[in-house]
């Protein structure tokens, strides 16, 4: 490489927080709403009742996703905060022990004892808490918990995902709601898998196959229940 030229690297880890919530929300929106619609339609309900059930599922699901993500990610954030508080206290009361502990971590990763001690000392002088958070606790800026971001992302993507099978009801010919919704949902799941895979740097078709399989299974199960009992499920 010639002097003055840099080698840019496009890492994808910075996307992990919102990408996980986005894929989860959209997938749940498509699968749960389409499954609900298929189950209601299998019970021979009117188009109006199917739309009402689907709309209720969209609203309730988006709120549930937001609340669930916020609570779960807040629990992670609380745990991280508690660990950092304990680590800060130990650094203040047992600095030498913490220094040896950090050096031991680096030595365990392959550095010589002398070099590990030097690295630990320099990093401790620069940012002791940050070094222990990253290398001892595994807490980094990239993967740190963000409850509000996760809640809003999940709710929004759930609503978008749920809207797709709902709109397909309006386009469905009379007596063909179930196949129309099922096909629309499966197409949407394939697209979600491809988009999610590419955004995360993974094989897009593997992701598409994964989400499509479980979506098809969920719709088949609710359709069977609706047909068996002939009631709204």
Number of C-alpha atoms within 10 A of each C-alpha: 6 5 5 5 7 8 6 6 6 6 9 11 12 12 13 15 18 17 18 15 24 23 22 19 29 26 27 23 30 29 28 24 30 34 28 24 34 31 28 28 28 23 21 16 14 12 18 11 15 23 19 14 18 26 18 13 21 24 14 12 22 27 19 16 26 23 19 17 25 21 16 15 20 18 14 16 16 13 13 18 13 12 15 18 13 12 20 18 13 15 18 11 11 12 15 12 12 19 18 15 16 24 23 17 17 20 18 12 10 10 15 14 14 11 14 21 21 13 17 25 16 12 17 19 11 11 11 20 19 18 19 24 19 12 13 15 14 12 19 13 10 12 13 15 22 16 22 16 16 27 27 22 24 34 28 20 23 32 25 18 28 29 19 18 31 25 14 19 23 15 12 15 11 9 12 12 21 22 13 18 27 22 15 19 29 22 14 22 27 22 18 23 24 21 18 22 18 14 14 18 12 13 13 19 16 14 20 22 15 13 22 23 13 14 24 18 13 19 25 16 15 22 22 16 19 22 18 11 11 16 15 19 18
